[in-house]
Amino acid sequence: MTPSKKLHIGMSLAPTWLSGDAWRRADSGVEGLYGSDFYLDVALRAEQAKLDFAFLPDSLFLNTGLLASGTGFASLDPTLLLASIARETSRIGLLSTASTTFFPPYIVARQIQSLNWLSNGRAGWNIVTALDGNANFGLSEMPSPEERYARAAEFTEVVRLLWESFPYEALKLDRESGLFADADLVKPVDHEGSFFNVKGPLNLPRFGKTRIPLVQAGASGAGRDFASSVADAIFASTPDKAAAVDLRADLRKRAEQRGRKGDDIRVLPGLSLYLAPTRAEAEELFAETNARVSRDRCLATVLEMTGLDLCDWPAKRQVKATDLPPPPETVRSRTHSQLLRRMIERDEPAVEDLLRRPEVIGSAHWLVVGTPSDAVAQIKDWAAAGAIDGFVAFPGGSLDAVRLLLEQVVPALGDLGLFRKDYSGSTFFEHLTQE
Ligand SMILES: Cc1cc2nc3c(=O)[nH]c(=O)nc-3n(C[C@H](O)[C@H](O)[C@H](O)COP(=O)(O)O)c2cc1C
C-alpha cells in the first residue's frame, strides 16, 4: 500500500478485555456486561479517536461448558445494542453481525436499514454464515459450507434488492399536496430463488442515498469468492504477516476477476492487543489473563481442527507436518483449521508452544503483546508490506489496553500519516472509502 493511504480501524465492542481471567479484576466493570453503558463508554472513546467503526460479532448459541469461567459467548443482540449506541454517538460507523444461515433476509434487511436510519447512515452489516447454533433453528446439523455460501450469496442479493425496493426519492412528504410517498417508485422485488421467495418491497425506505457497507467473515475458497464479489471489506483472521499478504493479494485478484477494483475490498484482520507501559508488564498481563485456559480445551481445539490427538504427547515433542492426518471432513471453520495446519507445517512447534498459539487459544487473530510503540511498529510494518488495509482491534487483559490503544496507538498512527486526524464524512461508507 502507498504510504499516504489511510488505514481503516474498527473497534470490537465484544468485551475481549474481559476474556480469560480479566473479568475478575476489581476494576473490570463486569456487572455492566448486559447493559448498554458498558459498551457506550468504549464506543465514545473510539469515536473520540476517530475510528471508522464500532463492531459487534455475534453467535446464536450458548457454550455452557465455558460458563463456569467466562461468558460462554452470552451476549446482547448486536443490532439492538448498536441501536442504543447510535443515539449517543454521531460519527462512528456501527457494524452489526447477522447470520445468513439462520435469519430470513427480510428481517435482516429491515433491521440493518433501521439501524441506518437510527444512526443517520452509519450502519454496516457483517455477513456471517455462522459456526454453530443449528439446534436453535430446527436444523439437526450445520449445513455444509458450500450450501451456507450459496445461501449467503442469494440472501445478500435479496437484502440489497429489498434496500433498493423503497428508494429514498419515493418519500415526498409534501404537506401541500398531501402526497406522502410516490408509490410508483416503490417496487416489489419478486424474488424466487433456490432458498428464498420474497415478494417485497421492504416496509422501510432507504436512508438517503448512502450505501451500507458489507463486511464478510470466512476465508475458505468459497468465502473468498463470496467476499470478493460483494463485500466492501473482509474481517479476517491472519495470525502472521505472510497469511495477511497472501489473503489480501488473493482477494484483490479475485475482485478484479469479477470486474471490481482491487481497492474495493479492504482486508481488516482482527488484532488482539495486550498493551502495557512496558513489555514485561504486557507479558505478565497476557500470562495472567490466560492462566486458566485449560490444556484440555486447547487439546480439544487441535483435535477438532486438525484431527490430531495430542493428549498423550510429551510437552517438548515437536509436532511435525508429517504428523498431520488428512483434514477432517467437517470442521466448524475451514478458515481457522487451515490457519492452524499452515502454522504447524511451517513452524513444527513443540506441543507446549503449539497450545499457547493464537490459532489455538484465541481466534487466530494477529497478536501483539507489548507496549503501544511495539503495536505502532508492527502495524506500520504490516501496512508497508501490503498485508492490511486496516484492522479490527480486540484489546485484551484489561480496560487499560483499550485506553492505550485509543489514546496512544491510534494518535501515533495519525502522526505517521497512517490514520485520519478527524472525520471528513458522516456515514460509515464515507469513512471506509476515505483515502
Ligand atoms: C474472522 C472471522 C470472524 C467470524 N465471526 C463470526 C461471527 O461473529 N459469528 C458467526 O456466526 N460466525 C463467524 N465466523 C464464521 C464465518 O462466518 C464462517 O461461517 C466460517 O468461518 C466458515 O466459513 P469458511 O469455510 O469460509 O471458513 C467468523 C469467521 C472468521 C474467519
The ligand as a MOL file (V3000), in Angstrom:
LIG
                    3D

  0  0  0     0  0            999 V3000
M  V30 BEGIN CTAB
M  V30 COUNTS 31 33 0 0 0
M  V30 BEGIN ATOM
M  V30 1 C -12.5190 -13.7140 11.3340 0
M  V30 2 C -13.7980 -14.4720 11.3910 0
M  V30 3 C -14.8390 -13.9890 12.1610 0
M  V30 4 C -16.0650 -14.6500 12.2350 0
M  V30 5 N -17.0690 -14.1240 13.0080 0
M  V30 6 C -18.2390 -14.7960 13.1150 0
M  V30 7 C -19.2910 -14.2950 13.9460 0
M  V30 8 O -19.1960 -13.2460 14.5780 0
M  V30 9 N -20.4240 -15.0190 14.0430 0
M  V30 10 C -20.5940 -16.1930 13.3530 0
M  V30 11 O -21.6510 -16.7940 13.4820 0
M  V30 12 N -19.6260 -16.6900 12.5510 0
M  V30 13 C -18.4600 -16.0260 12.4150 0
M  V30 14 N -17.4680 -16.5150 11.6050 0
M  V30 15 C -17.7230 -17.7450 10.8440 0
M  V30 16 C -17.8670 -17.4970 9.3640 0
M  V30 17 O -18.9890 -16.6880 9.0690 0
M  V30 18 C -17.9940 -18.8090 8.5850 0
M  V30 19 O -19.2330 -19.4250 8.8640 0
M  V30 20 C -16.9290 -19.8160 8.9360 0
M  V30 21 O -15.6460 -19.2210 9.0030 0
M  V30 22 C -16.9090 -20.9020 7.8710 0
M  V30 23 O -16.5550 -20.3460 6.6370 0
M  V30 24 P -15.1960 -20.7670 5.9470 0
M  V30 25 O -15.4090 -22.1830 5.4530 0
M  V30 26 O -15.0220 -19.7820 4.8070 0
M  V30 27 O -14.1210 -20.6660 6.9680 0
M  V30 28 C -16.2420 -15.8560 11.5180 0
M  V30 29 C -15.1830 -16.3620 10.7410 0
M  V30 30 C -13.9790 -15.6880 10.6580 0
M  V30 31 C -12.8620 -16.2470 9.8280 0
M  V30 END ATOM
M  V30 BEGIN BOND
M  V30 1 1 1 2
M  V30 2 1 2 3
M  V30 3 2 2 30
M  V30 4 2 3 4
M  V30 5 1 4 5
M  V30 6 1 4 28
M  V30 7 2 5 6
M  V30 8 1 6 7
M  V30 9 1 6 13
M  V30 10 2 7 8
M  V30 11 1 7 9
M  V30 12 1 9 10
M  V30 13 2 10 11
M  V30 14 1 10 12
M  V30 15 2 12 13
M  V30 16 1 13 14
M  V30 17 1 14 15
M  V30 18 1 14 28
M  V30 19 1 15 16
M  V30 20 1 16 17
M  V30 21 1 16 18
M  V30 22 1 18 19
M  V30 23 1 18 20
M  V30 24 1 20 21
M  V30 25 1 20 22
M  V30 26 1 22 23
M  V30 27 1 23 24
M  V30 28 2 24 25
M  V30 29 1 24 26
M  V30 30 1 24 27
M  V30 31 2 28 29
M  V30 32 1 29 30
M  V30 33 1 30 31
M  V30 END BOND
M  V30 END CTAB
M  END
